[in-house]
Amino acid sequence: MADNGAVTPEDFAALLTPEGRTLLDSLRDYDPAQELAVATRLRREHPAGLVSAALGQARLRQRAVAKFGAEDAFRMFFTPGGGEMATRASVAAYRAERLAELGVRSVADLCCGIGGDALALARRGIRVLAVDLDPLTVAVARANAEALGLADLIEVREADVTTVDVSSYDAVFIDPARRGGRGRIFDPEAYSPPLSWAVGAARAARHAAIKIAPGIPHEAVPAEAEAEWISDHGDVKEAVLWFGTAPGTVRATLLPGPVGLRTAEPLPDPEAGPVGRWLYEPDGAVIRAHLVAEVAERLAGRLIDPTIAYITADELRPTPYATAYEITDVLPFGLKKLKALLREREVGVLTVKKRGSAIEPEELRRKVKPSGPNAATVFLTRVGGAPAMLIGAPVA
């Protein structure tokens, strides 16, 4: 296994032997900074290739804890790219629940990767055919099904997904590869397989879901699809095109919860007006789904600028769809003025948020040099078309 965690099928097979599993389990809490010393010690008792593979896999497991939780991550197996592209466990569980509520009892998971979605589906009692073309990825997905005790519900198959007959399954889930040798792929027709193929397969199924990048343009969403943007703890994770649900509907789903907004007829953009006492920063899924107007209506709010997705209001109303801040100052943009104000208020903990500004947060911090016991949030943005600074604090 190379330093980046790459593994050959032979190395991975060695990890599945009793010796490999015992070695890997012993590395659960190892410190990667001490890898050279650890590797030297272990190579006295184990083959060098196995030690290298185990160390690489141990690093991947440690990284995966944030996405899968420690209990699962330290039992699962990963490839570097597979771990990065796999669906976060909370999102996969939510999607499995939606499919179960639709009455789905079997799913063809096409482009299954290391099996993150297949695991969540099986845990919901849904039978899964998990398909991928890469032999190593297939081996890892199969090992994960076995490691988590779900092999009876998950059949893992090595095949070209475009050749698989899925007509006997209640639903199809497709997660096209959106990374290539040069990094992220932004053209949906350059996905593997292309989005057009995935949409065709989805149209032929009773129910279907296609996982796509959250930056997909709304005009690229097929008319018969429901488009859903999902965030987890405020971080937008993905978009999903649903077929066989609510054609033309747009949805923003916030995890944990879930809580969600949905509409088939989005409201027109709200009016812009003066900054009030309260500023609301909509969740990223709300912004991506173009549902800021729906949130503004609930808050009796307005935009601070026609082009900026910050909502302002004169009355504080609780909402799960946006984070509220109390604004104390609205100033034209100016570093000297900001530096003086922060010094006067002894602000040493400065949170910088930007929308519609070219200034980078770290650049601002370096220039204003905050110092003191107090905290504040500064928004670098536009108000009525002019660069502005809003200063305040989050509502507890």
FENUR-V51786 format. One record per pair of residues at least 24 apart in sequence whose C-alpha atoms are under 8 Angstrom apart, sorted by the first residue. I is the first residue (numbers start at 1). J is the second residue. D is the distance in whole Angstrom. If there is no record, write none. Layout:
i = (I I)
j = (J J)
d = (D D)
//
This chain:
i = (1 1 1 1 2 2 2 3 4 4 5 5 5 5 5 5 5 6 6 6 7 7 8 9 9 11 11 11 12 12 14 15 15 15 20 20 23 23 24 24 24 24 25 27 27 27 28 28 28 32 72 75 75 75 76 76 76 76 77 77 77 77 77 78 78 79 79 79 82 82 82 83 85 86 86 86 86 86 87 87 88 89 89 89 90 90 90 91 91 91 92 92 92 92 93 93 93 94 96 96 96 97 97 100 100 104 104 105 106 106 106 107 107 107 107 107 108 108 108 108 108 109 109 109 109 110 110 110 110 110 111 111 111 111 111 112 112 112 113 113 113 114 114 114 114 115 115 115 115 115 118 119 119 119 122 122 122 123 125 126 127 127 128 128 128 129 129 129 129 130 130 130 130 131 131 131 131 131 131 132 132 132 132 132 133 133 133 133 134 162 167 170 170 170 171 171 171 171 171 172 172 172 172 172 173 173 173 173 174 174 174 174 174 175 175 175 176 176 176 178 202 203 206 206 207 207 207 207 208 208 208 209 209 209 209 210 210 210 211 211 211 211 212 212 212 212 213 213 214 214 214 215 223 223 224 225 226 226 227 227 228 228 228 229 229 229 229 229 230 230 230 231 231 231 231 232 234 234 234 235 235 236 236 250 251 252 252 252 252 253 253 254 254 254 259 261 261 266 266 266 266 267 267 267 268 269 270 270 270 270 271 271 271 272 272 272 272 272 272 273 273 273 273 273 274 274 274 274 275 275 275 275 275 276 276 276 276 277 277 277 277 277 277 277 278 278 278 278 278 278 278 278 278 279 279 279 279 279 279 279 279 280 280 280 280 280 280 280 281 281 281 281 281 281 282 282 282 282 282 282 283 283 283 286 295 295 304 304 304 305 305 305 305 306 308 308 308 308 309 323 323 324 324 325 325 325 325 326 326 326 326 327 327 327 327 328 328 328 329 329 329 329 330 330 330 330 331 331 331 332 332 332 332 333 333 333 333 334 335 335 335 336 338 339 339 339 342 343 343 343 345 346 346 346 346 346 347 347 347 347 347 347 348 348 348 348 349 349 349 349 350 350 350 350 351 351 351 351 352 352 352 352 353 353 353 353 354 354 354 355 355 355 355 356 356 356 357 357 357)
j = (49 52 53 56 52 53 56 56 56 80 53 56 57 59 60 79 80 56 79 80 53 79 136 135 136 49 50 53 53 136 50 50 53 54 50 54 51 54 54 55 57 58 74 54 55 58 58 62 74 59 148 144 147 148 143 144 147 148 114 140 141 143 144 114 140 114 137 140 113 114 137 114 113 113 114 115 116 117 116 117 116 116 117 120 232 255 256 230 232 255 116 117 120 121 117 120 121 258 120 121 124 121 124 124 126 170 171 170 169 170 171 169 170 171 172 173 166 169 171 172 173 172 173 174 175 161 172 173 174 175 161 174 175 176 177 141 174 175 137 138 141 138 140 141 144 140 141 142 144 145 154 145 150 154 150 153 154 150 153 153 153 154 153 154 155 154 155 156 157 154 155 156 157 156 157 158 159 160 161 157 158 159 160 161 158 159 160 161 158 193 205 205 206 207 205 206 207 208 209 202 205 207 208 209 208 209 210 211 198 208 209 210 211 210 211 212 210 211 212 213 243 243 243 244 242 243 244 245 242 243 244 240 241 242 243 240 241 242 238 239 240 241 238 239 240 241 238 239 238 239 288 288 247 248 248 249 250 251 251 289 252 253 289 253 285 286 288 289 254 255 285 255 283 284 285 256 283 284 285 283 284 284 285 289 289 285 286 289 291 285 286 283 285 321 320 286 291 290 291 293 294 291 293 294 293 293 296 297 302 303 302 303 306 302 303 304 305 306 384 302 303 304 305 384 304 312 383 384 304 312 313 330 383 312 313 314 327 312 313 314 315 326 327 328 312 313 314 315 316 324 325 326 327 310 311 312 313 324 325 326 327 310 311 312 322 323 324 325 309 310 311 322 323 324 309 310 311 321 322 323 321 322 323 321 321 322 382 383 384 382 383 384 385 384 355 356 381 382 355 394 395 394 395 392 393 394 395 392 393 394 395 390 391 392 393 390 391 392 389 390 391 392 388 389 390 391 388 389 390 386 387 388 389 380 387 388 389 389 364 367 368 368 368 368 369 370 370 370 371 372 374 370 371 372 373 374 371 372 373 374 375 376 372 373 374 375 373 374 375 376 375 376 377 378 375 376 377 378 377 378 379 380 377 378 379 380 379 380 381 379 380 381 382 380 381 382 381 382 387)
d = (7 5 5 6 7 8 7 7 7 7 8 5 7 8 7 7 6 8 7 6 7 7 7 8 6 7 6 6 7 8 7 7 7 7 7 7 8 7 5 7 8 7 8 8 7 6 6 8 7 7 7 8 6 7 8 5 6 8 8 6 8 7 6 7 7 8 7 8 6 6 8 7 8 7 7 8 6 8 6 7 8 7 8 7 8 8 8 8 7 8 7 5 6 8 8 5 7 8 6 5 7 8 7 7 8 5 7 6 5 5 7 6 6 5 5 7 6 6 6 5 6 6 5 6 8 6 7 6 5 7 7 6 6 6 7 8 8 7 6 7 7 7 6 4 7 8 5 8 7 8 7 7 7 8 7 6 7 7 8 7 5 6 6 5 6 6 5 6 7 7 6 5 6 6 5 6 6 8 6 7 5 6 7 7 5 5 5 7 7 8 7 8 6 7 6 6 5 5 8 7 7 7 5 6 6 5 6 8 7 8 6 5 6 6 5 7 8 7 8 8 6 7 8 6 8 6 5 7 6 5 7 6 5 5 6 5 5 7 7 6 5 7 6 5 6 7 6 6 5 5 7 7 7 6 6 8 6 8 6 8 6 7 7 6 5 8 7 6 6 7 6 6 8 7 6 6 6 6 8 8 7 6 6 6 6 5 5 6 8 7 8 8 7 8 8 8 8 8 7 8 8 8 6 6 7 6 7 8 6 6 6 6 7 5 4 5 5 6 8 6 6 6 7 7 6 8 8 8 6 6 7 8 8 6 5 5 8 7 7 5 8 6 5 7 6 5 6 7 6 7 6 5 6 7 6 4 7 6 5 6 7 6 5 6 6 5 5 6 7 5 7 5 5 7 7 7 8 6 4 6 6 5 7 7 7 8 7 5 7 6 5 5 6 8 7 7 8 7 8 7 8 6 6 6 5 4 5 5 5 6 6 7 6 4 7 8 6 5 8 6 5 7 7 6 5 7 6 5 6 8 6 4 6 8 5 4 5 8 8 8 7 8 7 5 8 8 7 7 7 8 7 8 6 4 6 6 6 5 6 4 5 6 4 6 6 6 7 6 5 7 6 5 6 7 8 6 5 6 6 5 6 7 7 6 5 6 6 5 6 8 6 5 8 7 5 6 5 7 7)
//
